[in-house]
Amino acid sequence: MKVQIVFAVLFAFTVYSECEYIDGSYIVQLKDDTTEVHIEEVIQKIEEHTLSSREDMEITSSSLLLPLIFGKFDKQTAEMVSGLESVELVEQDQVVTIDMPLENPAEYPTDDIVYEDKNHTTSDESDCHDSDNDFKDMEEMNWYNLTEGSDVGARKFPVPKRYNLDIIDNTHCIDGYFTPYSNGRGVDIYIIDSGINYRNKDFRYLEGGHGRAIYGGFDVEPSNYGWDTSGHGTHCAGIAGGVHSGVAKEANLISIRVVGKKGAGSVLIKGMDHAYERHLSRVGQSGFKGSVMSMSISSGFSQIKNNHVNAMVGKGITIVTASGNQGIDASNRSPGSAGQNINVGSHGYTELDCKKPVSGSSNYGKSVHIVAPGVKVLSANHCYTYGYIFKSGTSMACPTVSGVAAIMLEKKNYSPAQIKAKIQDCSLDDLSERKDETRRLYFSPCLWS
């Protein structure tokens, strides 16, 4: 729900409920026909009104996709700015968080480390804990042998039972294999999240060697260089493109770190802009097929964040988002509710039943475009070089769809709208007791026709 406080005809300062606001921090969107001169004029008005310099207010601007101004000033200044002729919207900045589920032990079991090598620890974070559920031998995981060319050539990968990849590629639930039509080679998946543990062996190439997971050049803490400090981004990256745990096993995984434990909407927008600039630099390079942005993060509703996402999709970038885990209508969360993106909910499953309904904590409604497995999903652990862990939530469902989009882009130069339409049209309408008409992701031959 949103409430508009109108100060005069033709302008409004917009406030939304169910949001965690950041005191004294605002985002200004100017009108589409705005020039750099108009942006400078608005900044000067802010300086005159506050009697402070732009440096003191940490004012920055961007016009890459939308004309935006970010700054720290008071509410009275924000109200003044909202009345300027060249200004479209003013919003108070919001906290952006990773989309992990609300506490629901019955539906979302506690995270369990499945395998760890204590001789290859890569993080000192407190959540890098020992577990009584470790597998001490990789053979116990029933992983396929990456050195056998037959696995890669046939593109038929054995996977452990109850593994999310086994669910999405057939109509009869579990068959013990994941059979993609390709592996996403030449596609960049931007993991806009909490970073990536680049050293995890899940991010090597199918034929061996390292380098598929790299720093994308943007970190909310620049000296951190995109390394994961919470485990969320690494897990999402593994689902999108890990060789063992991922969908698009040859896609490039690019870390754009916009959150630690929490982030800000302004930082999210800047991170997306940086990813887009990097995408533009890649266009025309040999072997480059396209880009996907995967964002398992959200905040309360924000029209500016939604506008920014839609503008980027309009430039040809497929954006996949997590719908959130508040158990509410997804239209109340951003950037998932933007509209032109692919917003993903999560569904549960058991070994014998892949038609479980949308997860109780998953957001739902017309703003959710597809649902994918999101309960006890196995993927890379940020704490160890050889490490895998179960996690749950729409955060895990989102990169599953990102990986599918990457594989589609490798095969054909689809537009974002075409990818979204085909994923929806080719998926299954078989979820029982669901809260809406959302379809279940199915890695169908229809996607390649």
C-alpha angles and dihedrals in degrees: 000000000000133000122203118208104203118207100177142341114302098016139072140178107222126216125181131202125230091039133127103222128203111231115245096359122118142176120211122199116197125204120280095253091055118131131201087262091060091048090052091048091054092049090051090051089053091050092049093048096049098032085227133116124249088244091057090049093043090234117180132164140205133193099171094113106348128016101252138168123198122195151141113246140124131281093255090058090048090053090050092050092050089062096056115112095234095050122099102178141357120199133177108241117253138210113260117207138187111262104245117151127264115256108287108143094184092058102028113041119209113276110269125198105229099189132003136172107210090196091065104050112160102180138046094203117136092239091064092095136160117256134205088217098066121138106219095196125052088215088071088065091062090226118173118249107257092200093065108093091202091071093052095040094049091040088217110131122188110227133186119266117273090022116147094232090060090057101055104050103061141034097232097063115229122033100145096250142085111212114186122179092229140349108242098256112177095019123115116216110196109211099206097190143082096325136266135267095231092192097063108116090228087078098060123109120270090244091047135266133087136267111083092109110060142158113269096205100257128096129158083225101039096199089060094067096211097301115153117248100173107037096238099103094044091052091049091047091052092053092049097046117350116138091230104024103026143091103218099042097183101039120117113250113213120194115221103172112204101152139045106179087326137004141186134254091237090055091048091054092048091049091051091049090052091050090050092051089051090049091053090052089054096051109108095020116131113269096008112138105174147286138273125192115212115195119179092174134091149169136195116297115304122177092196094054089047091049090050093052092049091049091053093048086052087060091058103267117134108222121195119191139184113244092218137247105254094106090237138112106298091223087080093065133072145249088009094065094057093108106221094065127079106256114199131206125189133241131195128234143181130207090265101033124051093166097076113143127258108295114268094239095043116107114242144185138086092319090066110085102181139359126223136178111297108158121095096342117182118226146133121317118219094214100068142038088229103032139130130177140181118242134167140210143072085295087074095044093053099062090046088065091041089059092050090051090051092053090050091052092052090056099043141001095253121175117236089253091053092049091049094047094048094047090052097041094047097047130094130268096205110106113128124220093005122163095232142002096281114145128228118248112256123183089223131178082233088075091067100043 
